[in-house]
């Protein structure tokens, strides 16, 4: 009786066996044949072939919105930031009698204001929608860029540069925070690189723009060519600020933008939670204690300050060309070669970092390559060709996108720490940049800057050491987490 089975039960067992067999076969096929990699996964996100159509569509919308607004805004920021250098070598020096260290002081006024607002800006956007805050800031800096066309003395120039720096300061750290809020590890560095690439492109375009303005508008309507540059730049900046209000999607937790459906907003939150990015929480005084009690804030800020300061020799190419007797057009156009090489390297390091999954390698390698051009300028050889080569290639060490992606990901488990670390990196670097050029790049030592270029060479070496130290801290934390997980597993086993 115990072994008797009815025909119905035999048929059920046979059907169940068939289903199990098909199921096993399906699982085996699935295991044996993972989704095929598409061509796009080799040139863009390495996990594109693993994403659903809905996720790919979401990323396409985000790329169009965030990268368009980010790149346009950052392009205008660097166009407006760099136009003083172009104006200086195109007649502003003579018009405002800037024959001492006035250029350095004007740069310092901008830098001080820029540094002051870095950390507050990323805290403000925890409470105010970034699209509103950044739009207002961008319109304001466009207005004061335009106002510089009316500068009549260096005191006015200092005031205008301070205000432009103050309003520009929110854009870069806030966009970095937003990029880190939406994108995962296989996606982030290349997008930050594309965003950051617009900085040297804006600088390059400023050179071409000033050359064209000087040639075609110098003394048009009685206005000098360098003043026209400020007018044109201001008129270009304000519309981008208005577009920021319309298209920037804020964060996955606060977005109200019109082009994302509720399903896409839910998917965005699911993606970042799965990637280990912590949701925002209320900021208290304890938040700052938690942030300052971690090695992450100190190590990343010190490392980035050393790296950023090591890039301080980038802005003196035009001054050297002027000292060598190059024409106004040549002084504006030739340095654009540096910007174009820099833009190429910024994107290259970002793509390679995402493709390989290594942030550390593509922070370290560019710094090592940067030893050559910085070393040439530190020695200051008699060869004009060698010095021109060094000025053209000095931007090879710019891997800012990878450095920020690294910090974004290491701090991903603490949203507020991530915001403060990112803004502190940029803010403290600019705080140092407010006084360091006065000490090592005084205009009276142009164009060889016997303190400046040897100083930046030493800073590259210090930056390399600091990056290695950050990596050692990360490895230590990984070992601790591994021991903790192993200990918990052993404890579960005993129970």
C-alpha positions as CSV (number, residue, x, y, z in Angstrom):
1,X,0.0,0.0,0.0
2,X,2.8,2.3,0.8
3,X,4.3,2.0,-2.7
4,X,1.0,2.2,-4.6
5,X,0.6,5.3,-6.8
6,X,-2.5,6.2,-8.8
7,X,-2.3,7.0,-12.5
8,X,-3.1,10.6,-11.7
9,X,-0.2,10.9,-9.3
10,X,2.1,9.2,-11.7
11,X,1.1,11.7,-14.4
12,X,1.6,14.6,-12.0
13,X,5.1,13.3,-11.2
14,X,5.8,12.9,-14.8
15,X,4.7,16.5,-15.6
16,X,6.7,17.8,-12.6
17,X,9.7,15.9,-13.8
18,X,9.3,17.4,-17.2
19,X,9.0,20.9,-15.8
20,X,12.0,20.4,-13.6
21,X,13.9,19.1,-16.6
22,X,13.0,22.1,-18.7
23,X,13.7,24.4,-15.8
24,X,17.2,22.9,-15.3
25,X,17.8,23.1,-19.0
26,X,16.8,26.7,-19.0
27,X,19.0,27.5,-16.0
28,X,21.9,25.7,-17.6
29,X,21.4,27.6,-20.9
30,X,21.2,30.9,-19.0
31,X,24.3,30.1,-17.0
32,X,26.2,29.0,-20.1
33,X,25.0,31.9,-22.3
34,X,25.1,35.3,-20.5
35,X,23.8,38.3,-22.4
36,X,26.0,39.1,-25.4
37,X,28.0,42.3,-25.0
38,X,27.0,45.0,-27.5
39,X,29.3,47.2,-29.4
40,X,28.1,50.1,-27.1
41,X,29.4,48.2,-24.0
42,X,32.9,48.5,-25.4
43,X,32.8,52.2,-26.1
44,X,30.4,53.5,-23.4
45,X,29.2,51.7,-20.2
46,X,30.7,48.2,-19.9
47,X,27.5,46.8,-18.5
48,X,25.1,48.3,-21.1
49,X,24.2,44.8,-22.3
50,X,23.0,43.9,-18.7
51,X,20.6,46.9,-18.4
52,X,16.9,46.7,-19.2
53,X,15.5,48.9,-22.0
54,X,13.8,51.0,-19.3
55,X,17.1,51.6,-17.6
56,X,18.9,52.5,-20.8
57,X,16.1,55.0,-21.7
58,X,16.4,56.5,-18.2
59,X,20.2,56.9,-18.7
60,X,19.7,58.5,-22.1
61,X,17.4,61.1,-20.6
62,X,19.8,61.8,-17.7
63,X,22.8,62.1,-20.0
64,X,21.0,64.5,-22.3
65,X,19.8,66.7,-19.4
66,X,22.6,66.6,-16.9
67,X,25.5,66.5,-19.3
68,X,24.0,69.2,-21.6
69,X,23.3,71.6,-18.7
70,X,26.6,70.6,-16.9
71,X,28.8,71.0,-20.0
72,X,27.2,74.3,-21.1
73,X,27.3,75.8,-17.6
74,X,30.9,74.6,-17.0
75,X,32.0,75.8,-20.4
76,X,30.6,79.2,-19.7
77,X,32.2,79.2,-16.2
78,X,35.6,78.6,-17.6
79,X,35.0,81.0,-20.5
80,X,34.1,83.7,-17.9
81,X,36.9,82.6,-15.5
82,X,39.6,82.6,-18.2
83,X,38.6,85.7,-20.0
84,X,40.6,87.9,-17.7
85,X,43.8,86.2,-18.9
86,X,42.7,86.8,-22.5
87,X,41.7,90.4,-21.8
88,X,45.0,91.1,-19.9
89,X,47.2,90.2,-22.8
90,X,44.8,92.0,-25.3
91,X,45.0,95.5,-23.9
92,X,43.5,95.5,-20.4
93,X,47.0,95.6,-18.8
94,X,47.7,98.9,-20.5
95,X,44.2,100.3,-20.2
96,X,44.1,99.8,-16.4
97,X,47.8,100.4,-15.8
98,X,48.4,96.9,-14.4
99,X,52.2,96.9,-14.3
100,X,52.8,95.5,-10.9
101,X,51.0,92.5,-9.2
102,X,47.5,93.7,-10.0
103,X,46.8,90.7,-12.2
104,X,47.7,88.3,-9.4
105,X,45.6,90.3,-6.9
106,X,42.5,90.3,-9.3
107,X,42.9,86.5,-9.6
108,X,43.2,86.2,-5.8
109,X,39.9,88.2,-5.4
110,X,38.1,85.8,-7.6
111,X,39.7,82.8,-5.9
112,X,38.9,83.9,-2.4
113,X,35.2,84.3,-3.2
114,X,35.2,81.0,-5.1
115,X,36.7,79.1,-2.1
116,X,34.3,80.7,0.5
117,X,31.1,79.3,-1.1
118,X,32.2,75.8,-1.9
119,X,31.0,73.9,1.2
120,X,27.9,76.1,1.9
121,X,26.7,75.6,-1.7
122,X,26.6,71.8,-1.4
123,X,24.8,72.2,2.0
124,X,22.3,74.6,0.5
125,X,21.3,72.2,-2.3
126,X,20.4,69.6,0.4
127,X,17.5,71.9,1.3
128,X,16.9,74.0,-1.9
129,X,16.4,72.3,-5.3
130,X,19.7,72.5,-7.2
131,X,17.9,73.6,-10.4
132,X,16.6,76.7,-8.7
133,X,19.8,77.5,-6.8
134,X,22.2,76.9,-9.7
135,X,20.0,78.8,-12.2
136,X,20.0,81.9,-9.9
137,X,23.8,81.7,-9.4
138,X,24.5,81.3,-13.1
139,X,22.3,84.3,-14.1
140,X,24.1,86.4,-11.5
141,X,27.6,85.6,-12.6
142,X,26.6,86.3,-16.2
143,X,25.4,89.7,-15.2
144,X,28.7,90.5,-13.4
145,X,30.8,89.1,-16.3
146,X,29.0,91.6,-18.5
147,X,29.6,94.4,-16.0
148,X,33.3,93.9,-16.2
149,X,33.2,95.6,-19.6
150,X,32.7,98.9,-17.8
151,X,35.7,98.5,-15.5
152,X,37.6,101.8,-15.3
153,X,40.3,101.0,-12.6
154,X,41.8,98.0,-10.8
155,X,39.6,98.5,-7.7
156,X,36.5,98.0,-9.7
157,X,38.1,95.0,-11.4
158,X,38.8,93.4,-8.0
159,X,35.2,93.9,-6.9
160,X,33.8,92.5,-10.1
161,X,36.1,89.5,-10.0
162,X,35.1,88.8,-6.4
163,X,31.4,88.8,-7.3
164,X,31.9,86.6,-10.4
165,X,33.9,84.1,-8.2
166,X,31.2,84.2,-5.5
167,X,28.4,83.3,-7.9
168,X,30.3,80.8,-9.9
169,X,31.4,78.8,-6.9
170,X,28.3,76.7,-6.5
171,X,28.3,75.2,-10.0
172,X,31.2,72.8,-10.0
173,X,30.8,71.1,-6.6
174,X,27.0,70.9,-7.0
175,X,27.2,69.3,-10.4
176,X,29.8,66.8,-9.1
177,X,27.5,65.9,-6.3
178,X,24.5,65.5,-8.7
179,X,26.5,63.3,-11.1
180,X,27.5,61.1,-8.1
181,X,23.9,61.0,-7.0
182,X,22.5,59.6,-10.3
183,X,25.3,57.4,-11.8
184,X,26.9,54.1,-10.8
185,X,30.5,52.9,-10.8
186,X,30.6,51.8,-14.5
187,X,29.0,55.1,-15.5
188,X,30.4,57.9,-13.4
189,X,34.0,58.7,-14.3
190,X,33.5,59.1,-18.1
191,X,30.5,61.4,-17.5
192,X,32.4,63.5,-15.0
193,X,35.3,63.6,-17.5
194,X,32.9,64.8,-20.3
195,X,31.6,67.4,-17.9
196,X,35.1,68.5,-16.9
197,X,36.4,68.4,-20.4
198,X,34.4,71.6,-21.1
199,X,36.7,73.5,-18.8
200,X,39.8,73.4,-21.1
201,X,37.5,73.7,-24.1
202,X,36.0,76.9,-22.6
203,X,39.5,78.2,-22.0
204,X,40.5,77.3,-25.6
205,X,37.3,78.9,-27.0
206,X,38.0,82.0,-25.0
207,X,41.3,82.3,-26.8
208,X,39.7,82.0,-30.2
209,X,36.9,84.3,-29.2
210,X,39.2,87.0,-27.9
211,X,41.3,86.8,-31.1
212,X,38.1,87.2,-33.2
213,X,36.7,89.9,-31.0
214,X,40.0,91.8,-31.1
215,X,40.2,91.6,-34.8
216,X,36.6,92.4,-35.6
217,X,35.3,94.6,-32.8
218,X,38.3,96.4,-31.4
219,X,37.1,100.0,-31.0
220,X,33.8,99.2,-32.6
221,X,31.3,101.9,-31.2
222,X,34.3,103.3,-29.3
223,X,34.8,100.2,-27.2
224,X,38.1,98.4,-26.8
225,X,38.4,94.7,-27.9
226,X,39.0,93.3,-24.5
227,X,35.8,95.0,-23.2
228,X,33.8,93.4,-26.0
229,X,35.0,90.0,-24.7
230,X,33.2,90.6,-21.4
231,X,30.1,91.8,-23.2
232,X,29.9,88.8,-25.5
233,X,30.6,86.3,-22.6
234,X,27.9,87.8,-20.4
235,X,25.3,87.6,-23.1
236,X,26.1,84.0,-23.7
237,X,26.0,83.0,-20.0
238,X,22.5,84.2,-18.9
239,X,20.5,82.0,-21.3
240,X,22.4,78.9,-20.0
241,X,21.3,79.8,-16.5
242,X,17.6,79.9,-17.6
243,X,18.0,76.5,-19.3
244,X,19.4,75.1,-16.0
245,X,16.1,75.9,-14.2
246,X,14.1,74.1,-16.9
247,X,16.2,70.9,-17.5
248,X,18.4,70.1,-14.5
249,X,16.7,67.0,-12.8
250,X,17.9,67.7,-9.2
251,X,18.5,64.4,-7.3
252,X,16.8,61.0,-7.5
253,X,15.0,61.8,-4.2
254,X,13.9,65.4,-5.0
255,X,13.4,65.4,-8.8
256,X,10.2,67.0,-10.1
257,X,11.4,67.4,-13.7
258,X,8.8,67.1,-16.4
259,X,10.6,64.6,-18.7
260,X,10.9,61.7,-16.1
261,X,7.9,59.5,-15.3
262,X,7.1,58.2,-11.9
263,X,8.3,54.8,-12.9
264,X,11.6,56.3,-14.1
265,X,12.0,58.2,-10.8
266,X,11.5,55.0,-8.8
267,X,13.9,53.1,-11.1
268,X,16.5,55.9,-10.5
269,X,16.2,55.5,-6.7
270,X,16.4,51.7,-7.0
271,X,19.6,52.0,-9.1
272,X,21.5,54.2,-6.6
273,X,20.4,52.2,-3.6
274,X,21.6,49.0,-5.2
275,X,24.9,50.7,-6.0
276,X,25.3,51.4,-2.2
277,X,24.6,55.2,-2.3
278,X,23.1,56.3,0.9
279,X,19.9,58.4,0.8
280,X,20.0,61.9,2.3
281,X,19.2,62.5,6.0
282,X,18.7,65.5,8.1
283,X,21.9,67.5,8.7
284,X,22.8,68.1,12.4
285,X,25.9,69.1,14.3
286,X,26.6,65.4,14.7
287,X,26.8,65.1,10.9
288,X,29.9,67.3,10.9
289,X,31.4,65.3,13.8
290,X,30.9,62.1,11.9
291,X,32.5,63.6,8.8
292,X,35.5,65.1,10.5
293,X,36.0,61.9,12.5
294,X,36.8,60.0,9.4
295,X,40.1,59.8,7.5
296,X,38.2,60.3,4.2
297,X,37.8,64.1,4.6
298,X,41.4,64.7,5.6
299,X,43.0,62.4,3.0
300,X,41.0,63.4,0.0
301,X,41.2,67.2,0.8
302,X,44.9,67.1,1.3
303,X,45.5,64.9,-1.7
304,X,43.3,67.1,-3.9
305,X,44.9,70.3,-2.7
306,X,48.3,69.0,-3.5
307,X,47.1,67.9,-6.9
308,X,45.3,71.1,-7.7
309,X,48.2,73.2,-6.6
310,X,50.5,71.1,-8.8
311,X,48.4,72.3,-11.8
312,X,49.2,75.9,-11.0
313,X,51.6,76.3,-13.9
314,X,48.9,76.0,-16.5
315,X,47.9,79.6,-16.8
316,X,51.2,81.3,-17.7
317,X,51.6,80.3,-21.3
318,X,50.2,83.5,-22.8
319,X,52.4,85.7,-20.5
320,X,55.5,83.8,-21.7
321,X,54.4,84.2,-25.3
322,X,54.0,88.0,-24.8
323,X,57.5,88.2,-23.3
324,X,58.9,86.4,-26.4
325,X,57.3,89.0,-28.7
326,X,54.4,87.0,-30.1
327,X,51.5,89.0,-31.6
328,X,48.1,89.5,-29.7
329,X,46.4,86.9,-31.9
330,X,49.2,84.4,-31.3
331,X,49.1,84.9,-27.6
332,X,45.4,84.1,-27.6
333,X,45.4,81.2,-30.1
334,X,48.6,79.2,-29.3
335,X,47.7,78.4,-25.7
336,X,44.5,76.8,-27.0
337,X,46.7,73.9,-28.0
338,X,47.3,73.2,-24.3
339,X,43.5,73.3,-23.6
340,X,42.8,70.9,-26.5
341,X,45.4,68.4,-25.3
342,X,44.2,68.7,-21.8
343,X,40.6,68.1,-22.9
344,X,41.6,65.0,-24.7
345,X,43.5,63.6,-21.7
346,X,40.7,64.4,-19.3
347,X,38.3,62.3,-21.3
348,X,40.8,59.6,-22.0
349,X,41.6,59.1,-18.3
350,X,37.8,59.0,-17.4
351,X,36.9,56.4,-20.1
352,X,39.9,54.2,-19.2
353,X,39.0,54.4,-15.5
354,X,35.4,53.3,-16.1
355,X,36.5,50.6,-18.6
356,X,39.1,49.1,-16.2
357,X,37.2,49.8,-13.0
358,X,40.3,51.4,-11.4
359,X,40.2,54.9,-10.0
360,X,43.6,54.7,-8.3
361,X,45.6,53.7,-11.4
362,X,44.2,56.6,-13.5
363,X,44.8,59.1,-10.7
364,X,48.4,58.0,-10.3
365,X,49.4,57.5,-14.0
366,X,48.6,61.1,-15.1
367,X,50.5,62.5,-12.2
368,X,53.6,60.5,-13.1
369,X,53.3,61.7,-16.7
370,X,53.0,65.2,-15.5
371,X,56.5,65.1,-14.0
372,X,58.0,65.6,-17.5
373,X,56.5,69.0,-18.5
374,X,56.7,70.3,-14.9
375,X,60.3,69.2,-14.7
376,X,61.2,71.1,-18.0
377,X,59.6,74.3,-16.7
378,X,61.3,73.9,-13.3
379,X,64.7,73.7,-15.1
380,X,63.7,76.5,-17.6
381,X,66.0,75.5,-20.4
382,X,67.2,78.0,-23.1
383,X,65.4,76.1,-25.9
384,X,62.1,77.9,-26.9
385,X,60.8,74.6,-28.5
386,X,61.3,72.7,-25.3
387,X,59.5,75.2,-23.2
388,X,56.7,75.4,-25.7
389,X,56.4,71.6,-25.6
390,X,56.2,71.7,-21.8
391,X,53.5,74.4,-21.8
392,X,51.5,72.5,-24.4
393,X,51.6,69.2,-22.6
394,X,51.4,70.4,-19.0
395,X,47.7,69.5,-18.9
396,X,48.4,65.8,-19.4
397,X,48.2,65.4,-15.6
398,X,44.6,66.6,-15.4
399,X,42.5,63.7,-14.1
400,X,40.2,65.7,-12.0
401,X,37.2,63.7,-13.2
402,X,38.7,60.4,-11.9
403,X,39.8,62.0,-8.6
404,X,36.3,63.2,-7.9
405,X,34.7,59.9,-9.0
406,X,37.0,58.2,-6.6
407,X,35.9,60.4,-3.7
408,X,32.3,60.1,-4.8
409,X,32.4,56.3,-4.6
410,X,34.5,55.9,-1.5
411,X,32.0,58.1,0.4
412,X,28.9,56.7,-1.3
413,X,27.7,55.1,2.0
414,X,27.3,58.5,3.6
415,X,25.4,61.1,1.5
416,X,26.3,64.1,3.6
417,X,29.9,63.1,3.9
418,X,30.0,62.7,0.1
419,X,28.7,66.3,-0.4
420,X,31.0,67.8,2.2
421,X,34.1,65.9,1.0
422,X,33.6,66.9,-2.6
423,X,33.0,70.5,-1.9
424,X,35.9,70.7,0.6
425,X,38.3,69.2,-1.9
426,X,37.5,72.0,-4.4
427,X,37.0,74.7,-1.8
428,X,40.3,74.1,0.1
429,X,42.2,73.9,-3.2
430,X,40.9,77.3,-4.2
431,X,41.6,78.6,-0.7
432,X,45.3,77.7,-1.2
433,X,45.2,79.0,-4.7
434,X,44.1,82.4,-3.3
435,X,47.5,83.0,-1.8
436,X,50.0,80.5,-3.3
437,X,50.3,82.3,-6.7
438,X,51.1,85.6,-4.9
439,X,54.0,83.8,-3.2
440,X,55.4,81.6,-6.0
441,X,54.1,83.3,-9.2
442,X,54.4,87.0,-8.6
443,X,54.0,88.9,-11.8
444,X,57.3,90.7,-11.3
445,X,59.1,87.3,-11.8
446,X,57.5,86.7,-15.2
447,X,57.9,84.8,-17.4
448,X,60.4,82.3,-15.9
449,X,58.8,82.3,-12.4
450,X,61.8,80.8,-10.6
451,X,59.8,80.0,-7.5
452,X,56.6,78.9,-9.3
453,X,57.6,76.2,-11.7
454,X,60.0,74.4,-9.4
455,X,57.3,74.7,-6.7
456,X,54.6,73.0,-8.9
457,X,57.2,70.2,-9.8
458,X,57.6,69.5,-6.1
459,X,53.8,69.5,-5.6
460,X,53.4,66.9,-8.3
461,X,55.7,64.6,-6.3
462,X,53.8,65.4,-3.1
463,X,50.5,64.6,-4.8
464,X,51.8,61.2,-6.0
465,X,52.7,60.3,-2.4
466,X,49.3,61.5,-1.1
467,X,47.4,59.4,-3.6
468,X,49.3,56.3,-2.6
469,X,48.4,57.1,1.1
470,X,44.7,57.3,0.2
471,X,44.9,53.9,-1.5
472,X,46.5,52.4,1.6
473,X,43.7,53.8,3.8
474,X,41.1,52.2,1.4
475,X,42.9,48.9,1.5
476,X,43.0,49.0,5.3
477,X,39.2,49.6,5.4
478,X,38.6,46.8,3.0
479,X,40.6,44.4,5.2
480,X,38.6,45.5,8.3
481,X,35.3,45.0,6.5
482,X,36.4,41.6,5.4
483,X,37.5,40.6,8.9
484,X,34.1,41.8,10.3
485,X,32.1,39.8,7.7
486,X,34.2,36.7,8.3
487,X,33.7,37.1,12.1
488,X,29.9,37.4,11.7
489,X,29.8,34.3,9.4
490,X,31.8,32.3,11.9
491,X,29.5,33.5,14.7
492,X,26.4,32.4,12.6
493,X,28.0,29.0,12.1
494,X,28.5,28.4,15.8
495,X,24.9,29.2,16.4
